[in-house]
Amino acid sequence: TRRDEGKNHFHFFLEIDRSTMPHTVFREKIRAYRHYREQGLHAKKLGIKSFRVLTVTLTGARARNLRDLAGEMLPEGARKHFLFAAADNYSLQDPDPIFRNIYFSARDNGQHVTYPLIPEPESSLKRIA
């Protein structure tokens, strides 16, 4: 999908989850990302307008579990900035799935809706059933 110049950059913080940290640590990370965004530190320190947090897990079940956890603790407006996916969706031999609808969003607590990594230009995280 083509985007206008200046609207074609997306910034991500990447979390790789190997199922070794307890939920309390993950909650603290989500809380820290939320406060970083709310305080505008991404603009002050990095010079970027917005960012998303992408958490890649070992399994789809873990991705959904962490998505639900984030959805429970984040205010509704912040949930769309947190995406989750399983590592088995990716492959060095076939990297194309990275741009497909394989990402869960924290705003869809308990649902099996997936989204693309980069939303369509006409909407933000367009819902795809």
N, C-alpha and C positions, 0 to 999 in steps of 0.2 A: 504494500500500500504506500502510495506517495504522500508525503506531507510537505507543507510549505517550509521554505527555508526559515530557520529559527525555531520551528516547532517539530523538528525531527530528531531531537535529542532526549533520551530518557536516562535517568540515573538510578542505579540500584545499589543497595547494600546487600551483599550475599552472605547468607548463613548456611553453612553445611552442617546438617544434623546427622550424627552417627548413632543416635539413640543411646548416648553415654551420659548425657546430662539430665538431672532431674527437672521436673516441670517448674520447680521454684526458680531455678537458674534461667530457664526459658522465659518465664514471666518477667523476671528482672530485665532481660534483654528487650522484650517487647515494650516494657514500661520506659526503658531508656530511649529507645527509638521514638516513642511517642513524645516524650519530653523534648528530645532533640528537635523534632519537627515543630512542636508547639512554640518553642522558644526561638524559632527561626535560625538556629545555629547552622543549618545546612546552607543558608544563604550567606550568613556572616563568615563562616569558616571556609566553605567550599565554592561559594559564588554560584550556587545552583538554585533554581526556583522551586524544585520539588524532587522527591525521590520515592522509590518504593523499596520495600524490604522483601527479598526473595529468599525463602527458606527451602532448601533441597534436602530431602530425607532419603533414607534407604528404601522405604516402602510407601505405597499409597496409603495404607492404613495409618502410618505414622504422620504423613502429611495431613490427612484429614483430622487426626487427633490434635495436632498442633494448631491447625486452622481453627478448630472449635475452641481451643483454649484461648487463642488470641481474640476470637470473636466475642467470647464471654467477658473479656477484660477491657476491650477497647470501646470507646464511644463510637456510635454508628458512623459518623463522618470520617473517622480515621481508618476504619476497617478496609476500605478499598485500596489502601496503600500497602497491604500485606498479602503476599502471594505465596503459595506452597505447592511443591511438586515433588514427585518421587524420582530418584536417580535412574531408575530403570526406564524412564521415559526418554533418556538421553543416550546417545551413542556417538563415539568419535567417527565410526564408519558411516553413520547417517545422522548428521546434526540437524537436519530439517525440522524434526519435531519440536525443537526449541521454540519455533515460531507458530506452533499449532495451539489449539485449545486444550492444554494439558494442566493448567494452573487453577488451583482452588483459591478462592478469595475468603478472607476472614469475615467478609460481610454476608456470606452465605452459610452461616452456622448450621451444620447438620444436613445441608443439601448437597446434591451431587452435580452441581453446575460447574463447568470449567470455562476458563477464559484464555485468551491469548496473552502472551507476555507484554505485547505492545497493543494498546487498544486501537480500534478503528478511529480514523480522524474525526468522524462526525459525532462520536460519543466517547465517554470515558468508561472503560471496562464494560462494553456492550455485552449483555447477557446472551449466551448461546446455550441452548438446551441440548 
